[in-house]
Structure formats: C-alpha cells, structure tokens
Amino acid sequence: MARHDDGVVQRFMELIDSTPALTDYAQRMWLRHEDALIEVIAAELNQDPPSLEVRADARFVMQLQLLVLGSREPHATLDAAFRVLDDGWTAYVEGTAVGRRPAQRPEAPAPRGAGSRSPAAAARRAMVPRSSFAVGSHVV
C-alpha cells in the first residue's frame, strides 16, 4: 500500500495536479461518492431526507481530499479540518452559529450518547480510519 510520503504517490499526484484534464477527471471521480456519503451521514443522524446542513458538510468532507493531498502534514491537516467542521456543527446544534436563522432550518438532530454527533464525525467514521486518508487504492 502506498503512503503519502512515498515518492511514487507524490509524483503521481504532481502529474494529476499539473494536467488540467486529469485534475478535473480526478475531482469528478472522487465527488461521485458524495451522495453515498450524504446517505450514510443522514442515516446515522436519523434524517430523512438529509438536511441542507448534512449535504453541505458532506461536500466539505469530500473536498478535504484535495487539501490533505497537497499538505506536507496530511494527518495534522485532516485533524484540523475535522476540528473546524465538528466545531461548526456543534455551534449550529447549540444555536450559537453566527448568522443562523432558526426558522429557515430543520431542527438539528437530538444528541445521541455522550454529546452531539456532527455530520463530519459521521463522515470520518464512514470514510477514513483515524490514522489514514484513502485516495483511490492508496492510503495516506
């Protein structure tokens, strides 16, 4: 299994990044899984249909791949990004999010277990082990 710091993976990613057609194709292939992630998150949060917030959070999680792959510290970058997403979801659920309009959003799911579960936390469980980030058949 190739790692992020493996020279082969780095050269492969540089090729994709330097070729607009390959970059576009790679992004389309990655984002085709967005609906499946939305379904998993919504199911874990008992939402049917998924809220707009779940859809947005899933898109943010899917886009993390691009941020992580371009980072010299992929694990730290992934952890930082999920902290931001988790903190934002917590503020949303608690009603402390800036600019939130309660009348325009569905009620947030009730917390289950110890603390509320964010879509990002559900996505993290659905997509990646804590110590790795999957990119195709590669794990970084």
Secondary structure, DSSP 8 states (H G I E B T S, - for coil): ---TT-HHHHHHHHHHHH-HHHHHHHHHHHHTTHHHHHHHHHHHTT-SS--HHHHHHHHHHHHHHHHHHT-SSHHHHHHHHHHHHHHHHHHHHHT--TT--GGGS-------SSS---HHHHHHHHH--TT--EETTEE-
